[in-house]
Amino acid sequence: MGTTVSSGPSRRRKSANPEINVTPLVDVVLVLLIIFMVVTPQMESGESVDLPSIMFPDEDAKGKLDPIELTYTASGRYLLLKEEIPEDRLEERLQQMHEAEPNRRLVLRGDMGLQYGDVRGLFGVAERIGFPGISLMVSESSEKKVPEGVPTEDAAG
């Protein structure tokens, strides 16, 4: 902040001219922005699940209704729409949700470290209940490498 004072023959003083320094305000706002950018994804993700990956995802696989998301963690916990549910109440709760909205699909998020038979058991439960579609959520592989034995367009010529 600065002021201007004249010292001359005229005895008239000029008024103070305050200046606001906005640099500290900008610093605080940027720090808050960074904190929210780091914390928000952690709040939304629920429990960490290492998903199996695929190389060539279907771009047009989006449905009209949001699916019911069932997560099966490596520690053996079940999360239905990010809410933990005991195993003995899982089938009953899925049945209630299916009866309320029979056209909603079910998406299974199973940790990559789980046994295939455990995840397949969840498919069986969903099939008994009668879900119109059951999907297994996967992550997109960073490597776009075609497995051996799979024909490619380049090899067709």
C-alpha angles and dihedrals in degrees: 000000000000140000133200120224123178121212107197143106093294112081093207115118122213117231121255115268108211119203123200118221106214097180096095090048092052090048092053093047092050092049091051090048092053092048092052092046090055099040101042098066090050091054093051101044100067113199119000113255123183101221124205112249137230130200106216112033122195106251094199098051096106113122128214095242125052107253126236106255119216117185123198110192129206088248090060098254123139121219117190109195087343092305117116114240129183117248094241092058097041099092092044092051093047089050091053092049092048092050090050093050111013095178096059117107125225121235118197119208105194122177113246090235094063124103115259092234092058093054091043088056089060089052088054092052091050092048092051090052091050106240111179092226134014120193135181112224114227135172123241113257115239089218115074092198118145112227119244115272094029112117116234131200091250093056093049093075 
